[in-house]
């Protein structure tokens, strides 16, 4: 097989593999939360850093509450049998309270769905009636 014919299939495979890695950027709320300084970060800086919030609420005394959500959407993690080989699905939330156009407070939280698996485990109750 001439070198040119051998090179083309390898080149096509490489392009396809690299193209499959492309996707929308993923927001990392944990690192974003670390950049927010209560009492220092302005509303405009917050908007530039994180973009528009997923939810907006109005709190007491006219405070604005911006809520950012990030949920893992990997289909492989929910697949039967092989899904256990991947890390658990997570959900992250960043709640930011804005008062007088300055961040008053920011709270980050995350939960892994497999940590709730204890709800279906009633083995310890079988012996009791």
N, C-alpha and C positions, 0 to 999 in steps of 0.2 A: 504494500500500500504506500503510495507516495506521501511524503511528509505533510503536504498540504491537506490531504484528505484526513489524515490522522489528527491534525491540529483543529479542524473545524468542529468535530463533535465535542472535543474537550473544551473549546472556547464557548460553544453553545451551552454546555452543562455548567460551566463556571458562571456565565451570565445569568442563567436561570437560578442557580443557587444564591447568588448575590441579590437578585431581585426578590427572592422569597424572604430575605431578611428585612427588606424595606417595609416600613409601616409607619403609622402615626407616632409621634413622640409620646412617651409615657411620662406623666407628671409624677414626681416623687415628693409626696406631701411631707414626709418626715424631714427631708433636707430643706424644703421650702419653709417649714415651720421654724427651723433653727435660724433662718435669716431674718425672721420677724422679731423686732424688739419693741416690747410694750412701752408706750410713752415716747418712742422715737420714730417709728415707722409711720409715715403719713398714709392717708387713704390713697393718694395718687401713686406712691411708691408700691403699695400693696397691689394695686391694680396692674401696675407694670410688671411686678414680680410674678404674680399668680394668674393674671387675667381676670375675666369676669367670673364671679362665683357661680356655683351650681344652684344655690338657693340664697335668697335674701329675706331677712326677717327684720321687724322693728321691735326692739326691746323697750324696757322701761326708760323713762327720761329721754326719749328720742334716740337712744343708741341704735346703731345699725349692727346687724349680725350677719356676717357673710359666712356661708358654709360651702366648703369644697369637699367633694366625694371622689374617691378613686376606688374602683372595684376591678379586681383581676377578672379577665374574661376568657381565660385559656380554656379551650375545649378539651385539651388533653387531660387536664386535671379532673374532669368530670367523667372521663371514659371509664367503663368498667374494667377491672383488673389492672390495667396499666396506669390508671389515674393515681394509684397509691404510690407509684414510683416518683411522682412529681411533688414538689412542695405544696402545702395546703393553699387553698384559695384564701385570699385576704381581702379585707375591706378597710380602707383608711378614711378618716374624716378629720378635717381641719376646720375648727370653728374660730372665727375672729370677730371680736367685739370692737366696734369703732365708736369713739366718743369724741366730739368736736374735731372731726377730720383727722384724728390720730388713733392708732391702734391702742386700745385700752387693755385688751387681754387676747391671748391666742392659746387654743388648746388642741392638741393633736391626740388622736386615738386610733388604734388599729385592733382588728380582731381576725383571728384565723378560724375559718369555719370548722376545722377538725377539732378545735378545742371545745366545741359544744357537743361532741359525740357522747359525752357522759349522760346526756339526757335520755338516751335510748338504752342505757345499761342499768337494768334493774336486777342484776344477778344477786346483789347483796340483800334483796328483799324476798327472794324465793323461799327461804327457810321460815320466814315470819308470816303468821296469819292472824 
